[in-house]
Amino acid sequence: MDEPNRMDRLEMRLTEQEATVEDLNRIVTEQWRLIDRLSRQVEGLREQMEEAAARAAPRAPEPPPPHY
C-alpha cells in the first residue's frame, strides 16, 4: 500500500488532535467538579468552626489549674 499522502496525514493528525482535545476537556470537567465539591466542603467546615468559636466565646474563662 502507498505511503499516506499529505492530505491523509493531515486528516490523521486532526483526528488525533480532536481526540486529545476531548480527553483534556473531560479531565478539566472532572477537575472542576472536584474543586467545586472541595470548595463547598471547605466552606462548610469554615462555617462549623465559626459556629463553634461563637458558642465557646461567651463562656467564662476556665479557672487556672492549682499550682503545686
N, C-alpha and C positions, 0 to 999 in steps of 0.2 A: 504494500500500500504506500502511496506517496506521503511524503512529509507534509504536515498541515501547512497550508498557505498562510499568508499574513492575516487574512480576514478570519480564518478559523482560529488562529492563535489569539487574536483579539477577542473573539467571542468566548473562547475558553477562559481567558483572563477575566473578562467581565462577569462570567458565571461564577468564578471563584471569588471575586470581589463582592458580588451580591450575597453569596453565602456567608462571607466574613462579616459583612455589614449586618446581616440578620442575626448572626451569633452575638456580635457586640451589642446590638440593640436588646436582645434577650437578656444578656448579662447585666447591662446597665439598668434595665427594668427591674430585675431581681434585686440588684443592689439598692435601688431607690426604695423598693418596698421594705427591705431590711432596715435601711437607715430611717425610714418613716416609722416603722414599728419600734425601733430602739429609741428614737426621739420621744415618742409617746410614753415609753416606759420610763425614761429619764425624767420627763415632766411629772409623771405620776409619783415617782419617788421623791422628787423635789417638793411636791405638794404635801406628801406624807411627812417629810422632815420638817417642813414649816409648821404643819399642824401639831406635830409632836413637840416642837420647840415652843409653840404658843401655849400649849397645855402645861408645859413644865415651868414656864417663866413666872406665872402668877404665884406659885407656891413660895412659901418662906424658905430661906436657905437652910440647909441641914446644919445642925449644931456641929461644932468641931469635935473631933474624937478626943477622948480623955488622954491627957498626957501622963506618962509614967515617970 
